[in-house]
Amino acid sequence: MIQTIDIKKSYRVGEVKVEALRGVSLRIRKGEFVSITGPSGSGKSTLMHILGCLDRPTSGKLFLDDGEVGKLNDNALAEVRNKKIGFVFQQFNLLPRATALHNVELPLIYAGVRMRERMERAKIALEKVGLSHRLYHRPNELSGGERQRVAIARAVVNNPPLILADEPTGNLDSKAGQGIMELFQKLHEEGHTLIVVTHERYVAEFSERIIHIRDGLLEKEEETVNCKR
């Protein structure tokens, strides 16, 4: 489903040139559950932003579903993100004054889905993550784990084939984090391709394969006990 060929990313901080990625080549199969891990500053979040079409590489090629997306214009990239990718972030990124239901229906508004269908699909997505009793609660009325579940519902409401999660348990206690990762495993079993960026080993071990990044390079890969090959 995803292939990168010699992806490099550099940027400047003042007069200093930072080489965030220094040539990363990898493949992720359709339906696979992969974790990307490494120490702070290793380039793992930069790689995730490129895989999610949120940023462009300085050089190299990115293929999604056999099509090269690295050279698409901004409007075309936005369409790819809306139709093919669901995002989950450490900070949840929810609208603070909106209900859980309205937060989840937002991608459907951008996709031009009519109100009645939006509401129904958003309710189904929230039920899927165990929050059918929290439809009209705002983020400040929810626990951290519940907020992340709302974010996951928002990520899957369009039924994207690919879900990207950047440190999804970073703001959660261990019990809530465990619940979130078990939810990701369920989504994987339903056919979604999942990529989780994390610095925590126990989180990475929920996946089938762990990709280790260090100093902007792919250091090694390993399969976990969950690998079905």
Buried (B, 14 or more C-beta within 10 A) or exposed (E): BBBBBEBBBBEEEEEEEEBBBBBBEBEBEEBBBBBBBBEEEBBBBBBBBBBBBBBBBBBBBBBBEEEEBBEBEEEEBEEBBBEBBBBBBBEBEBEEEBBBBBBBBBBBEEEEBEEEEBBEBBBBBBEBBBBEEBBEBBBEEBEBBBBBBBBBBBBBBBEBBBBBBBBBBBBBEEEBBBBBBEBBBEBBEEEBBBBBBBBBEEBBBBBBBBBBBBBBBBEEEEEBEEEEE
